[in-house]
């Protein structure tokens, strides 16, 4: 038996957890439920547990793993939070089909959108921002838009640099793959109403999806964007967002607050994109200046 190190508390804790001094580095000290979850994830990712497969019951997993039912439930909950399985009331837990992922490269995305503004309509009709982010085609997607006139509250007034109560055009967008019901992303856009009212077409939600997106809409008003500022946050989804986006308990959403500023320094749009955290990637690349030699 190895010699006990000084410090009885550490040794006693180690023995209580079932470890030995010689086995400390070789032992997996992650919680057992997490070990089980990762073993099951590996089987799902390898295809051993294919999409649509009914997962073993809690009793079966407890028997084969030697874990308690509580630990097994925690492991299944972890798989749900990873977006790998879904529970169906009265039927059991099933392996999810792979969800459509969104890879949003904001650094290049906004310039790509600006460059498209000057293309003819036929070219602008061929593709859009969601297609850019997903690799899907226009025919793969379903679009939804809702327009309402609202008064600016304190937060949105500050964001748009207008007085509280200023009329705004509130636009709610979501886009779904034709192969999945839940939207890929949800967006709330706010523009000063009097600004966009100069072009009545911009008040008509039936014109969506607009070829060339918001930057082209602003271009019809003689507006060119100088910069777009992004603020990224993670938070729990609201109940409505969780239902609409089909987000499992424990999964957060990523939000991007996009502030568009024109070449005169005026804020012309503030938009909040809400994206499921389990199937969204935000990619940023920044070119660094070289040191002078």
Backbone bond lengths (Angstrom), bond angles and torsions (degrees), N, CA, C in turn:
res aa  C-N    CA-C-N  psi(-1)  N-CA   C-N-CA  omega(-1)  CA-C   N-CA-C  phi
1 X - - - 1.469 - - 1.526 108.66 -
2 X 1.341 118.03 134.67 1.462 119.43 -178.32 1.510 111.14 -65.25
3 X 1.304 114.59 152.05 1.460 119.92 178.52 1.516 109.79 -66.76
4 X 1.344 115.76 134.99 1.457 119.75 -179.91 1.518 109.76 -71.84
5 X 1.314 116.52 132.75 1.464 118.31 179.01 1.516 110.20 -73.41
6 X 1.333 114.35 162.20 1.465 119.35 175.47 1.519 108.48 -63.37
7 X 1.358 115.23 150.57 1.460 119.10 -179.56 1.507 110.20 94.86
8 X 1.352 116.73 79.48 1.452 121.34 -173.95 1.511 113.28 -60.07
9 X 1.332 117.17 -33.56 1.461 118.94 -177.02 1.516 111.05 -60.39
10 X 1.331 117.42 -43.82 1.457 120.85 -179.42 1.518 110.26 -62.99
11 X 1.324 117.10 -44.33 1.466 121.80 -179.96 1.521 110.25 -63.35
12 X 1.339 116.77 -46.21 1.463 119.51 -178.35 1.526 111.14 -62.98
13 X 1.310 116.28 -39.96 1.461 119.84 177.94 1.523 109.98 -63.17
14 X 1.319 116.82 -42.97 1.456 121.99 179.60 1.518 110.81 -60.91
15 X 1.364 116.27 -45.78 1.458 119.11 -179.73 1.531 111.01 -65.40
16 X 1.348 116.93 -38.91 1.447 120.16 -179.49 1.528 111.00 -63.18
17 X 1.325 116.79 -33.31 1.457 120.93 178.84 1.520 112.90 -84.13
18 X 1.339 116.28 -1.68 1.456 119.48 175.48 1.505 114.63 88.95
19 X 1.326 118.63 15.96 1.450 120.94 -177.53 1.512 112.63 -100.50
20 X 1.304 116.56 169.62 1.456 122.94 172.60 1.515 107.87 -131.84
21 X 1.320 115.75 161.68 1.460 118.97 -178.39 1.515 110.75 -62.23
22 X 1.332 116.98 -42.96 1.461 119.60 -177.05 1.523 112.30 -72.62
23 X 1.352 116.70 -18.27 1.456 118.80 -176.91 1.507 114.04 -103.67
24 X 1.328 117.85 3.77 1.460 119.73 -174.95 1.524 111.33 -58.64
25 X 1.316 117.05 -48.33 1.463 119.51 -173.95 1.526 112.04 -73.31
26 X 1.320 117.00 -24.42 1.448 119.40 -178.87 1.511 113.05 -89.77
27 X 1.321 118.05 -13.16 1.460 120.97 -176.00 1.528 110.43 -84.98
28 X 1.321 115.49 143.43 1.453 120.82 175.70 1.519 107.70 -86.92
29 X 1.337 116.19 110.13 1.456 119.95 -174.99 1.528 112.90 -92.99
30 X 1.308 117.91 9.03 1.455 119.46 174.00 1.523 109.58 -67.67
31 X 1.337 118.21 153.80 1.465 120.06 175.46 1.524 110.22 -55.08
32 X 1.335 116.17 142.85 1.454 120.15 -176.06 1.537 112.07 -60.84
33 X 1.338 116.48 -36.01 1.465 117.95 -179.97 1.515 110.53 -63.31
34 X 1.359 116.72 -35.54 1.456 120.43 -179.70 1.523 110.54 -70.69
35 X 1.337 116.64 -37.64 1.463 119.83 175.60 1.529 110.24 -59.34
36 X 1.348 115.64 -45.46 1.460 119.30 179.22 1.527 110.42 -63.43
37 X 1.329 117.01 -43.34 1.464 120.25 -179.88 1.524 110.40 -59.69
38 X 1.317 117.62 -41.43 1.457 120.16 -177.97 1.526 111.54 -72.64
39 X 1.333 117.20 -32.23 1.466 119.65 174.01 1.527 110.25 -63.57
40 X 1.335 116.03 -43.07 1.464 119.76 179.25 1.527 110.77 -68.93
41 X 1.335 116.75 -37.46 1.465 119.52 177.29 1.530 110.40 -60.87
42 X 1.336 116.83 -41.51 1.460 119.95 179.57 1.530 110.65 -61.05
43 X 1.330 116.76 -38.43 1.474 120.10 179.24 1.521 110.83 -68.79
44 X 1.334 116.53 -35.56 1.465 119.86 178.25 1.527 110.28 -69.14
45 X 1.333 116.49 -45.12 1.458 120.13 -177.06 1.520 111.68 -67.61
46 X 1.345 117.18 -30.66 1.464 120.49 -179.93 1.519 112.17 -80.83
47 X 1.339 117.21 -13.39 1.457 120.83 -177.80 1.510 113.49 92.90
48 X 1.342 117.11 -3.37 1.466 119.29 177.26 1.524 110.56 -60.56
49 X 1.355 115.84 -37.64 1.459 121.47 169.98 1.534 105.85 -106.85
50 X 1.318 115.91 99.98 1.470 120.96 -171.71 1.520 111.28 -79.00
51 X 1.346 117.42 158.79 1.467 120.29 175.34 1.521 111.15 -53.91
52 X 1.325 115.97 136.24 1.453 121.20 -178.45 1.507 114.90 89.67
53 X 1.350 116.53 -8.51 1.465 120.49 -179.87 1.524 110.38 -70.34
54 X 1.328 115.95 136.50 1.456 121.30 173.64 1.525 108.33 -75.44
55 X 1.326 117.02 123.76 1.460 121.23 179.46 1.530 110.36 -69.21
56 X 1.339 116.92 151.50 1.468 119.18 173.56 1.527 110.16 -56.92
57 X 1.324 115.99 150.89 1.462 120.41 179.92 1.522 110.54 -68.79
58 X 1.328 116.11 165.41 1.465 120.38 176.67 1.519 110.88 -57.64
59 X 1.327 117.04 -40.48 1.469 120.64 -179.98 1.517 110.77 -63.11
60 X 1.340 116.67 -44.42 1.467 120.27 -179.88 1.529 110.95 -63.72
61 X 1.328 116.21 -44.04 1.464 118.81 179.90 1.518 111.61 -66.73
62 X 1.333 116.93 -37.09 1.465 120.02 177.45 1.524 110.51 -63.80
63 X 1.336 117.09 -41.27 1.469 120.84 -179.15 1.521 111.75 -67.05
64 X 1.340 116.69 -42.34 1.465 119.31 -176.10 1.520 113.21 -78.91
65 X 1.341 117.13 -26.87 1.467 120.07 -177.74 1.520 113.35 -96.08
66 X 1.340 116.35 -18.73 1.452 119.64 -175.44 1.510 113.39 76.79
67 X 1.334 117.24 13.25 1.456 121.03 -179.61 1.523 110.30 -97.46
68 X 1.312 115.50 164.26 1.459 120.80 176.49 1.521 109.81 -74.44
69 X 1.340 115.55 162.50 1.457 119.69 177.18 1.526 110.59 -61.17
70 X 1.338 116.97 -34.52 1.463 120.39 179.10 1.523 110.68 -62.67
71 X 1.337 116.46 -44.43 1.468 120.06 179.16 1.517 111.36 -64.87
72 X 1.328 116.28 -38.81 1.461 120.14 178.25 1.524 110.22 -63.84
73 X 1.343 117.20 -43.24 1.461 120.26 177.98 1.529 110.67 -60.83
74 X 1.337 116.35 -39.85 1.465 119.84 177.99 1.525 111.02 -63.59
75 X 1.334 116.61 -38.00 1.466 120.30 178.85 1.521 110.95 -65.50
76 X 1.334 117.16 -42.76 1.465 120.97 178.96 1.524 110.03 -66.09
77 X 1.344 116.44 -39.30 1.465 119.69 177.12 1.527 110.36 -60.32
78 X 1.339 116.53 -40.30 1.461 120.29 178.95 1.521 110.98 -63.20
79 X 1.332 117.23 -40.37 1.461 120.21 177.53 1.528 111.02 -62.82
80 X 1.337 116.96 -37.59 1.458 119.91 177.30 1.517 110.81 -64.64
81 X 1.334 116.14 -41.29 1.462 119.97 -179.76 1.519 111.32 -66.67
82 X 1.332 117.66 -27.81 1.462 121.20 174.98 1.523 111.23 -79.69
83 X 1.330 117.51 -5.50 1.454 120.96 179.85 1.517 113.61 76.40
84 X 1.336 117.65 21.51 1.464 120.94 -175.52 1.521 113.45 -95.53
85 X 1.317 118.13 -24.34 1.463 120.99 179.88 1.522 108.85 -135.98
86 X 1.324 115.21 163.23 1.453 119.56 174.16 1.518 109.37 -139.70
87 X 1.340 115.53 140.45 1.459 121.88 179.57 1.514 109.24 -90.99
88 X 1.324 117.02 133.66 1.445 122.85 176.28 1.521 108.19 -116.14
89 X 1.315 115.85 121.67 1.459 121.83 -174.41 1.521 111.16 -53.75
90 X 1.330 115.76 124.08 1.451 121.38 176.07 1.509 114.77 79.43
91 X 1.341 117.60 -3.36 1.474 119.83 -176.80 1.520 112.82 -117.74
92 X 1.316 117.71 -30.81 1.452 120.65 -179.33 1.513 111.69 123.34
93 X 1.321 116.29 -165.85 1.462 123.13 -177.90 1.518 109.29 -112.57
94 X 1.316 116.16 129.53 1.465 122.20 -174.58 1.532 110.56 -118.92
95 X 1.328 115.18 149.42 1.457 120.87 174.64 1.526 107.90 -71.72
96 X 1.333 115.88 129.42 1.459 120.88 179.00 1.526 110.64 -73.11
97 X 1.314 115.33 146.51 1.463 118.66 164.98 1.524 107.54 -68.18
98 X 1.333 118.79 148.47 1.471 120.36 179.47 1.524 110.45 -55.40
99 X 1.327 116.97 131.92 1.458 121.41 -179.81 1.526 109.66 -84.26
100 X 1.317 114.72 149.49 1.465 120.10 174.86 1.525 108.81 -63.22
101 X 1.317 116.18 126.89 1.461 120.65 -179.60 1.525 109.82 -98.55
102 X 1.321 114.00 150.55 1.468 121.64 176.48 1.517 107.67 -114.44
103 X 1.316 116.41 123.33 1.465 122.29 177.99 1.521 106.95 -115.07
104 X 1.308 115.65 103.79 1.466 121.71 -170.87 1.524 109.36 -104.62
105 X 1.341 115.24 109.04 1.472 121.31 178.64 1.524 108.05 -97.81
106 X 1.316 116.57 85.70 1.462 119.52 -171.65 1.521 113.39 -64.25
107 X 1.334 117.26 -31.80 1.463 119.46 -176.51 1.517 110.85 -60.21
108 X 1.320 117.53 -44.67 1.465 120.49 -179.47 1.524 111.96 -91.29
109 X 1.336 116.55 -23.79 1.464 121.86 -174.25 1.525 111.72 -60.56
110 X 1.334 117.08 -45.09 1.458 119.54 -174.59 1.529 111.63 -69.52
111 X 1.334 116.89 -36.94 1.463 118.62 176.81 1.523 110.10 -68.72
112 X 1.334 116.74 -37.79 1.463 121.19 176.71 1.531 110.04 -59.97
113 X 1.336 116.79 -41.90 1.460 120.68 177.73 1.534 111.05 -65.01
114 X 1.337 116.21 -40.46 1.466 119.30 -179.10 1.527 110.94 -66.42
115 X 1.326 116.20 -40.80 1.464 119.60 179.78 1.528 111.33 -62.85
116 X 1.329 117.59 -33.53 1.460 121.35 -178.45 1.525 112.54 -69.62
117 X 1.327 117.14 -22.70 1.464 120.83 -177.37 1.526 111.42 -55.69
118 X 1.315 117.60 -37.39 1.456 121.96 -174.21 1.523 112.93 -87.79
119 X 1.347 118.11 0.64 1.458 120.60 176.82 1.523 109.98 -79.98
120 X 1.339 116.54 160.13 1.459 118.45 177.32 1.528 109.47 -72.95
121 X 1.332 115.89 166.05 1.465 120.48 -172.75 1.522 112.37 -61.71
122 X 1.320 117.25 -36.72 1.464 120.02 -179.62 1.524 111.00 -59.52
123 X 1.322 116.75 -40.04 1.463 120.57 178.78 1.518 110.47 -71.07
124 X 1.339 116.99 -40.14 1.460 120.24 -178.70 1.523 112.04 -66.87
125 X 1.334 116.63 -27.89 1.460 120.62 -179.42 1.530 112.77 -71.96
126 X 1.320 117.05 -19.49 1.461 120.07 -172.27 1.528 113.59 -69.63
127 X 1.327 116.80 -30.94 1.456 118.89 -174.76 1.522 109.54 -158.07
128 X 1.339 116.13 166.34 1.458 121.40 179.25 1.508 111.29 -145.43
129 X 1.336 115.95 -171.63 1.462 120.54 -173.89 1.527 112.25 -64.54
130 X 1.345 118.00 -41.35 1.459 119.56 -179.67 1.524 110.88 -65.41
131 X 1.324 116.76 -39.99 1.453 119.61 175.82 1.532 110.41 -60.71
132 X 1.322 115.29 -39.71 1.464 121.19 178.09 1.522 110.70 -60.69
133 X 1.343 117.12 -39.08 1.465 121.43 -175.41 1.528 113.25 -81.48
134 X 1.332 117.55 -23.48 1.462 120.35 -172.94 1.516 114.74 -113.70
135 X 1.323 117.17 -19.81 1.460 119.56 -173.80 1.517 113.00 82.16
136 X 1.338 118.08 2.09 1.456 121.85 177.88 1.532 109.79 -81.19
137 X 1.323 116.10 168.05 1.460 121.21 177.38 1.524 109.70 -103.97
138 X 1.328 115.75 169.48 1.463 120.49 177.95 1.522 110.82 -57.01
139 X 1.332 116.75 -38.10 1.463 121.02 -178.39 1.525 112.37 -69.93
140 X 1.343 117.64 -16.87 1.465 121.37 -179.98 1.526 112.39 -83.86
141 X 1.336 117.80 -8.01 1.459 120.71 -166.00 1.529 113.01 -117.49
142 X 1.335 115.19 152.42 1.464 123.60 172.26 1.528 107.33 -119.16
143 X 1.331 117.07 132.56 1.457 122.03 -176.16 1.523 110.38 -111.75
144 X 1.325 114.98 146.72 1.456 120.96 176.42 1.521 108.23 -139.07
145 X 1.336 116.31 135.53 1.464 120.64 178.93 1.514 109.44 -142.07
146 X 1.329 116.16 139.58 1.464 122.53 175.06 1.525 108.27 -132.66
147 X 1.337 116.92 128.88 1.463 122.41 179.14 1.535 109.37 -112.94
148 X 1.314 116.35 136.14 1.465 121.16 172.33 1.528 108.96 -142.75
149 X 1.322 115.07 153.99 1.469 120.81 173.88 1.520 107.61 -96.94
150 X 1.322 116.34 126.78 1.460 121.53 -178.92 1.516 108.88 -133.13
151 X 1.333 115.77 165.44 1.463 121.15 173.91 1.522 109.43 -97.12
152 X 1.308 116.38 140.25 1.463 120.92 -177.86 1.518 110.77 -66.12
153 X 1.348 116.35 126.22 1.463 119.65 171.92 1.529 108.51 -82.24
154 X 1.318 115.84 -179.10 1.473 119.71 -175.51 1.531 111.41 -59.03
155 X 1.347 116.68 -43.76 1.472 119.68 -176.64 1.517 111.30 -66.08
156 X 1.337 117.31 -48.36 1.461 119.51 -176.38 1.526 111.00 -71.86
157 X 1.313 117.28 -31.89 1.460 119.62 175.81 1.524 110.51 -61.71
158 X 1.339 116.15 -43.27 1.463 119.82 178.47 1.521 110.76 -64.91
159 X 1.336 116.81 -40.06 1.467 120.46 -178.11 1.526 111.31 -66.33
160 X 1.339 116.89 -38.79 1.461 121.23 -178.44 1.529 112.98 -91.30
161 X 1.336 116.07 -4.24 1.462 122.19 179.79 1.528 111.09 60.12
162 X 1.352 113.91 47.26 1.469 120.67 175.80 1.519 107.99 -128.60
163 X 1.311 117.08 173.62 1.453 121.02 179.33 1.532 110.54 -77.99
164 X 1.336 117.74 144.52 1.464 119.70 173.21 1.524 110.21 -54.75
165 X 1.323 116.42 140.79 1.459 120.97 -178.12 1.512 113.93 91.06
166 X 1.342 117.70 -8.03 1.461 120.54 177.57 1.528 109.73 -61.69
167 X 1.338 118.48 133.32 1.469 119.83 178.52 1.538 111.44 -63.88
168 X 1.328 115.27 134.55 1.460 121.92 179.14 1.526 109.51 -126.47
169 X 1.315 115.13 152.61 1.463 120.75 167.99 1.525 106.71 -95.28
170 X 1.335 115.65 115.95 1.470 121.52 177.74 1.521 108.25 -100.07
171 X 1.329 114.55 123.81 1.459 119.99 -179.32 1.522 108.73 -119.14
172 X 1.321 116.21 130.57 1.458 121.52 177.16 1.521 107.42 -115.33
173 X 1.330 115.33 124.23 1.461 120.84 -178.58 1.526 110.13 -122.69
174 X 1.309 115.88 144.58 1.456 118.72 160.25 1.516 108.94 -148.19
175 X 1.333 113.70 152.11 1.463 121.44 -177.64 1.519 108.27 -130.03
176 X 1.326 115.87 132.77 1.459 121.80 -179.84 1.522 109.77 -120.08
177 X 1.324 115.41 151.12 1.457 120.12 168.33 1.518 108.28 -74.90
178 X 1.310 117.15 144.43 1.466 120.15 177.12 1.525 111.66 -67.44
179 X 1.330 116.11 -11.13 1.464 120.52 -179.77 1.534 111.97 -96.23
180 X 1.345 117.72 -7.10 1.461 123.24 179.41 1.526 108.44 -139.91
181 X 1.319 116.39 144.26 1.460 118.97 178.26 1.525 113.56 -78.47
182 X 1.356 119.42 -43.44 1.469 118.68 -175.38 1.525 112.12 -64.16
183 X 1.328 118.02 141.43 1.461 120.70 176.53 1.526 111.64 -61.13
184 X 1.317 115.06 151.21 1.457 121.45 175.11 1.522 110.36 -77.00
185 X 1.314 116.04 -33.04 1.461 121.39 179.45 1.522 108.20 -157.61
186 X 1.303 115.50 157.22 1.464 123.26 179.95 1.519 106.95 -127.18
187 X 1.333 117.34 133.81 1.459 119.80 -175.53 1.521 111.10 -134.90
188 X 1.347 115.25 137.21 1.458 122.79 174.26 1.520 107.35 -115.43
189 X 1.329 116.56 120.75 1.461 121.28 -176.55 1.525 109.58 -118.64
190 X 1.335 116.42 138.64 1.468 122.10 179.81 1.534 109.40 -128.51
191 X 1.341 115.87 129.07 1.453 121.87 175.63 1.526 108.47 -133.41
192 X 1.335 118.93 148.40 1.469 120.09 174.30 1.527 110.33 -57.89
193 X 1.327 116.83 126.11 1.466 121.19 -172.91 1.524 111.56 -62.11
194 X 1.312 116.59 -44.33 1.461 119.51 -177.23 1.530 111.49 -64.92
195 X 1.336 116.22 -27.25 1.457 120.36 178.83 1.525 110.34 -67.63
196 X 1.330 117.40 -50.40 1.462 120.26 -174.81 1.526 111.90 -79.87
197 X 1.333 117.81 -20.82 1.468 120.58 -178.71 1.521 112.41 -64.45
198 X 1.332 117.12 -15.43 1.465 120.23 176.74 1.524 111.34 -62.44
199 X 1.339 117.34 -22.26 1.463 122.12 173.35 1.523 107.44 -121.31
200 X 1.356 118.55 100.08 1.469 120.83 -175.54 1.522 114.05 -55.64
201 X 1.329 117.79 -26.91 1.468 120.32 178.95 1.531 111.35 -61.07
202 X 1.334 116.82 -27.37 1.462 120.45 -177.82 1.525 112.05 -76.80
203 X 1.334 117.24 -7.37 1.458 121.19 176.73 1.530 112.02 -98.18
204 X 1.317 116.73 2.90 1.465 122.64 -173.04 1.527 109.69 -108.55
205 X 1.340 116.76 107.74 1.467 120.47 -178.02 1.524 112.86 -66.09
206 X 1.351 117.05 -20.80 1.464 119.16 179.98 1.527 111.93 -69.38
207 X 1.339 117.31 -12.81 1.465 121.11 178.04 1.531 112.08 -78.53
208 X 1.334 116.29 -7.53 1.464 119.82 179.47 1.526 110.86 -83.58
209 X 1.347 117.62 150.68 1.464 126.79 -4.35 1.532 111.73 -73.85
210 X 1.311 114.70 131.73 1.461 122.25 -175.98 1.527 109.48 -78.97
211 X 1.347 118.33 124.06 1.471 119.56 179.23 1.529 111.16 -60.48
212 X 1.297 116.47 117.77 1.458 120.67 -178.45 1.506 114.16 97.79
213 X 1.345 117.25 -5.87 1.455 121.09 172.45 1.524 114.14 66.58
214 X 1.336 114.04 -161.50 1.469 120.43 -173.47 1.522 112.18 -62.56
215 X 1.328 117.37 -37.38 1.468 117.46 -178.07 1.523 110.89 -63.65
216 X 1.324 117.88 -35.86 1.464 118.69 176.88 1.529 110.64 -72.38
217 X 1.325 117.67 -37.05 1.467 120.09 175.91 1.523 110.29 -57.94
218 X 1.317 116.88 -45.06 1.465 120.21 178.49 1.529 111.07 -65.66
219 X 1.325 116.08 -34.39 1.469 120.76 178.26 1.525 111.00 -60.19
220 X 1.347 117.75 -34.14 1.472 120.11 178.39 1.527 111.33 -66.61
221 X 1.331 117.59 -15.77 1.462 122.88 177.54 1.522 111.34 -98.93
222 X 1.348 116.32 5.51 1.460 120.08 -178.52 1.514 113.31 79.98
223 X 1.347 117.23 20.86 1.464 121.35 -176.23 1.520 109.86 -105.33
224 X 1.333 115.82 129.27 1.458 122.71 172.67 1.523 108.48 -114.60
225 X 1.327 116.04 134.29 1.464 119.57 179.15 1.522 110.91 -81.11
226 X 1.317 114.28 139.69 1.464 121.26 176.01 1.517 111.21 -96.51
227 X 1.341 115.82 -38.78 1.465 118.87 -179.74 1.526 109.26 -158.47
228 X 1.337 114.17 161.59 1.460 121.88 174.18 1.515 107.28 -130.20
229 X 1.334 116.35 125.79 1.455 121.79 179.10 1.529 109.08 -102.90
230 X 1.327 116.20 131.44 1.463 121.81 178.70 1.523 110.53 -112.42
231 X 1.319 116.22 139.71 1.462 122.58 169.46 1.529 106.52 -126.67
232 X 1.332 116.39 121.45 1.464 121.84 -176.08 1.522 109.63 -105.35
233 X 1.323 115.71 133.60 1.466 121.42 177.24 1.522 109.10 -136.84
234 X 1.322 115.42 159.99 1.462 121.94 170.38 1.521 107.63 -120.49
235 X 1.332 116.08 140.94 1.465 120.78 -179.91 1.518 109.07 -158.00
236 X 1.338 117.37 164.37 1.462 119.08 173.05 1.528 109.64 -67.31
237 X 1.314 118.38 147.80 1.459 119.53 177.16 1.519 110.94 -73.95
238 X 1.324 116.35 152.65 1.458 119.78 169.56 1.526 108.03 -70.28
239 X 1.335 118.81 161.55 1.474 119.66 177.93 1.527 112.66 -55.51
240 X 1.336 117.36 -40.42 1.467 120.16 179.75 1.528 111.25 -65.70
241 X 1.332 116.49 -41.32 1.468 120.29 178.95 1.519 110.87 -65.33
242 X 1.345 116.82 -41.76 1.465 120.64 -179.58 1.522 110.75 -61.41
243 X 1.334 116.05 -40.36 1.465 119.64 -179.72 1.521 111.12 -70.72
244 X 1.321 117.00 -46.90 1.459 120.49 -176.65 1.529 111.51 -65.45
245 X 1.336 116.80 -44.15 1.462 121.38 -176.32 1.524 112.88 -86.34
246 X 1.349 117.39 -2.57 1.467 122.65 179.67 1.528 110.29 56.99
247 X 1.335 114.07 56.08 1.468 120.82 -178.31 1.520 108.92 -99.21
248 X 1.328 116.09 129.86 1.458 120.82 178.89 1.519 110.78 -74.98
249 X 1.352 117.12 155.89 1.469 120.18 177.44 1.526 111.23 -55.24
250 X 1.321 115.27 137.57 1.463 120.59 178.57 1.511 114.30 93.85
251 X 1.350 118.15 -13.31 1.464 121.55 179.50 1.522 109.11 -89.52
252 X 1.317 116.91 128.87 1.459 121.70 178.60 1.524 110.67 -87.91
253 X 1.307 115.32 166.37 1.464 120.33 170.04 1.526 108.38 -106.94
254 X 1.328 115.05 151.55 1.456 122.12 169.52 1.522 107.48 -98.77
255 X 1.307 116.87 134.55 1.464 120.27 176.50 1.526 109.25 -119.32
256 X 1.312 115.14 139.58 1.464 121.32 175.05 1.524 107.50 -120.30
257 X 1.327 116.76 111.89 1.466 121.80 173.34 1.532 106.95 -86.28
258 X 1.334 116.07 109.98 1.460 122.59 -176.75 1.523 108.82 -104.18
259 X 1.322 116.24 120.80 1.462 121.73 178.67 1.525 108.41 -113.30
260 X 1.330 116.10 118.53 1.465 121.81 -177.11 1.525 109.52 -100.45
261 X 1.328 115.54 127.08 1.464 122.43 -175.74 1.527 108.21 -120.06
262 X 1.345 116.89 131.00 1.463 119.30 -178.17 1.517 111.50 -84.98
263 X 1.326 115.89 -177.98 1.469 120.35 -173.25 1.528 112.74 -72.76
264 X 1.342 117.56 -7.81 1.463 120.15 174.52 1.525 111.91 -96.86
265 X 1.353 117.29 0.24 1.454 120.93 -178.60 1.513 113.80 89.23
266 X 1.325 117.85 8.43 1.468 122.50 -178.66 1.526 110.46 -89.33
267 X 1.334 117.02 135.43 1.460 121.43 173.66 1.526 107.46 -77.04
268 X 1.345 116.34 121.65 1.467 120.08 -176.12 1.520 112.80 -111.55
269 X 1.318 118.22 -16.72 1.462 120.75 176.59 1.519 109.21 -155.68
270 X 1.327 115.12 142.20 1.456 122.36 168.53 1.519 106.48 -125.88
271 X 1.326 116.57 127.19 1.462 120.97 -177.38 1.520 109.66 -133.20
272 X 1.324 115.43 140.12 1.464 122.01 175.70 1.523 108.53 -113.82
273 X 1.328 116.66 113.92 1.458 121.59 174.26 1.523 108.11 -94.34
274 X 1.328 116.65 131.70 1.465 122.85 -179.24 1.523 107.46 -116.97
275 X 1.343 116.42 121.02 1.460 120.61 -172.32 1.527 110.60 -129.94
276 X 1.330 118.19 138.86 1.471 120.82 177.94 1.523 110.53 -61.57
277 X 1.336 116.60 127.79 1.456 120.23 -175.73 1.512 113.97 -68.78
278 X 1.346 118.12 -19.15 1.461 119.95 -176.58 1.517 113.08 -87.69
279 X 1.330 118.62 -4.14 1.458 119.43 -179.82 1.532 112.69 -144.54
280 X 1.323 115.84 29.09 1.460 120.97 -179.95 1.521 109.80 -130.60
281 X 1.321 115.96 137.96 1.463 121.87 173.68 1.523 108.47 -123.81
282 X 1.326 116.49 131.25 1.456 121.57 173.57 1.528 107.19 -106.21
283 X 1.316 116.64 122.72 1.463 121.44 -173.66 1.523 108.46 -118.25
284 X 1.324 116.17 126.47 1.461 121.35 178.91 1.525 109.27 -126.75
285 X 1.311 115.71 137.34 1.458 121.15 175.52 1.526 107.58 -132.08
286 X 1.322 116.53 130.60 1.466 121.24 -176.92 1.527 108.95 -124.80
287 X 1.315 115.64 120.64 1.453 121.02 176.48 1.521 108.93 -75.31
288 X 1.333 117.22 126.96 1.463 121.82 -178.06 1.527 110.77 -99.01
289 X 1.319 115.96 141.10 1.453 119.74 176.75 1.522 110.31 -72.06
290 X 1.313 116.19 144.51 1.459 120.66 -179.92 1.519 111.03 -83.15
291 X 1.313 115.00 150.48 1.460 119.59 175.72 1.516 109.78 -66.97
292 X 1.298 114.69 144.47 1.469 118.78 176.04 1.517 108.77 -76.93
293 X 1.318 115.79 135.60 1.464 119.74 -179.30 1.527 110.32 -115.00
